[in-house]
Amino acid sequence: MIVGFSIALIVFSLLLMLLVLMHKGKGGGLSDMFGGGMQSSVGGSSVAERNLDRITVVVGLCWFASIVVLGLLMKLDN
């Protein structure tokens, strides 16, 4: 079970890193490569940016939960 959560932690870490890099920062960033650099005339963020925010939060919570569960499993294993 520890191996499974370790693999999940690696996958969540890589996915979280990719999602954070896709966000649009002050200078644009990697999101410009995927069409995220287009400015919205409405003044708010676009639907794609909001969905990216939501997905990033969910993956971040899964990452955190996998760290906590992995830590508990390792503590109880000893």
MIDO-274971 format. One record per residue (C-alpha): residue number from 1; residue in one letter; x, y, z. Coordinates in nm, 4 decimals, decimal comma, always signed. Layout:
{nr->NUM rest->a px->X py->Y pz->Z}
...
This chain:
{nr->1 rest->m px->+0,0000 py->+0,0000 pz->+0,0000}
{nr->2 rest->i px->+0,2929 py->+0,2316 pz->+0,0669}
{nr->3 rest->v px->+0,4201 py->+0,1740 pz->-0,2855}
{nr->4 rest->g px->+0,0803 py->+0,2672 pz->-0,4295}
{nr->5 rest->f px->+0,0650 py->+0,5943 pz->-0,2389}
{nr->6 rest->s px->+0,4264 py->+0,6690 pz->-0,3307}
{nr->7 rest->i px->+0,3417 py->+0,6286 pz->-0,6989}
{nr->8 rest->a px->+0,0294 py->+0,8434 pz->-0,6529}
{nr->9 rest->l px->+0,2407 py->+1,1107 pz->-0,4848}
{nr->10 rest->i px->+0,4834 py->+1,1165 pz->-0,7782}
{nr->11 rest->v px->+0,1976 py->+1,1411 pz->-1,0284}
{nr->12 rest->f px->+0,0233 py->+1,4180 pz->-0,8322}
{nr->13 rest->s px->+0,3525 py->+1,6063 pz->-0,7963}
{nr->14 rest->l px->+0,4218 py->+1,6007 pz->-1,1696}
{nr->15 rest->l px->+0,0639 py->+1,6931 pz->-1,2533}
{nr->16 rest->l px->+0,0636 py->+1,9779 pz->-1,0028}
{nr->17 rest->m px->+0,3896 py->+2,1114 pz->-1,1430}
{nr->18 rest->l px->+0,2449 py->+2,1060 pz->-1,4948}
{nr->19 rest->l px->-0,0766 py->+2,2768 pz->-1,3870}
{nr->20 rest->v px->+0,1059 py->+2,5530 pz->-1,1991}
{nr->21 rest->l px->+0,3254 py->+2,6207 pz->-1,5011}
{nr->22 rest->m px->+0,0181 py->+2,6492 pz->-1,7219}
{nr->23 rest->h px->-0,1249 py->+2,9342 pz->-1,5131}
{nr->24 rest->k px->-0,0935 py->+3,2808 pz->-1,6494}
{nr->25 rest->g px->+0,1335 py->+3,4959 pz->-1,4422}
{nr->26 rest->k px->+0,2252 py->+3,8595 pz->-1,4721}
{nr->27 rest->g px->+0,4596 py->+3,7911 pz->-1,7599}
{nr->28 rest->g px->+0,2517 py->+3,5290 pz->-1,9369}
{nr->29 rest->g px->+0,4383 py->+3,2062 pz->-1,8823}
{nr->30 rest->l px->+0,3933 py->+2,8635 pz->-2,0230}
{nr->31 rest->s px->+0,0195 py->+2,9198 pz->-2,0618}
{nr->32 rest->d px->+0,0940 py->+3,1407 pz->-2,3646}
{nr->33 rest->m px->+0,2049 py->+2,8328 pz->-2,5556}
{nr->34 rest->f px->-0,1381 py->+2,6742 pz->-2,5163}
{nr->35 rest->g px->-0,3446 py->+2,9783 pz->-2,6070}
{nr->36 rest->g px->-0,3834 py->+3,1091 pz->-2,2538}
{nr->37 rest->g px->-0,2119 py->+3,4356 pz->-2,3387}
{nr->38 rest->m px->-0,5179 py->+3,5866 pz->-2,5020}
{nr->39 rest->q px->-0,6589 py->+3,8740 pz->-2,2975}
{nr->40 rest->s px->-1,0238 py->+3,8656 pz->-2,2058}
{nr->41 rest->s px->-1,2170 py->+4,1821 pz->-2,2841}
{nr->42 rest->v px->-1,4716 py->+4,1141 pz->-2,0097}
{nr->43 rest->g px->-1,2262 py->+4,2100 pz->-1,7379}
{nr->44 rest->g px->-1,2502 py->+3,8831 pz->-1,5454}
{nr->45 rest->s px->-1,0660 py->+3,5631 pz->-1,6009}
{nr->46 rest->s px->-1,1757 py->+3,3315 pz->-1,8764}
{nr->47 rest->v px->-1,3647 py->+3,0084 pz->-1,8224}
{nr->48 rest->a px->-1,0554 py->+2,8085 pz->-1,9103}
{nr->49 rest->e px->-0,8510 py->+2,9924 pz->-1,6473}
{nr->50 rest->r px->-1,1157 py->+2,9367 pz->-1,3811}
{nr->51 rest->n px->-1,1359 py->+2,5680 pz->-1,4675}
{nr->52 rest->l px->-0,7565 py->+2,5468 pz->-1,4536}
{nr->53 rest->d px->-0,7723 py->+2,7053 pz->-1,1082}
{nr->54 rest->r px->-1,0277 py->+2,4495 pz->-0,9915}
{nr->55 rest->i px->-0,8339 py->+2,1554 pz->-1,1304}
{nr->56 rest->t px->-0,5148 py->+2,2865 pz->-0,9679}
{nr->57 rest->v px->-0,6867 py->+2,3143 pz->-0,6294}
{nr->58 rest->v px->-0,8280 py->+1,9613 pz->-0,6544}
{nr->59 rest->v px->-0,4921 py->+1,8133 pz->-0,7559}
{nr->60 rest->g px->-0,3228 py->+2,0111 pz->-0,4785}
{nr->61 rest->l px->-0,5644 py->+1,8703 pz->-0,2217}
{nr->62 rest->c px->-0,5084 py->+1,5171 pz->-0,3526}
{nr->63 rest->w px->-0,1317 py->+1,5764 pz->-0,3323}
{nr->64 rest->f px->-0,1624 py->+1,6935 pz->+0,0275}
{nr->65 rest->a px->-0,3899 py->+1,4022 pz->+0,1215}
{nr->66 rest->s px->-0,1497 py->+1,1503 pz->-0,0314}
{nr->67 rest->i px->+0,1380 py->+1,2988 pz->+0,1722}
{nr->68 rest->v px->-0,0639 py->+1,2736 pz->+0,4942}
{nr->69 rest->v px->-0,1782 py->+0,9170 pz->+0,4247}
{nr->70 rest->l px->+0,1704 py->+0,8104 pz->+0,3219}
{nr->71 rest->g px->+0,3149 py->+0,9610 pz->+0,6396}
{nr->72 rest->l px->+0,0583 py->+0,7835 pz->+0,8548}
{nr->73 rest->l px->+0,1177 py->+0,4530 pz->+0,6788}
{nr->74 rest->m px->+0,4916 py->+0,4819 pz->+0,7246}
{nr->75 rest->k px->+0,4484 py->+0,5721 pz->+1,0919}
{nr->76 rest->l px->+0,2148 py->+0,2789 pz->+1,1574}
{nr->77 rest->d px->+0,4354 py->+0,0396 pz->+0,9581}
{nr->78 rest->n px->+0,7231 py->+0,0814 pz->+1,2038}
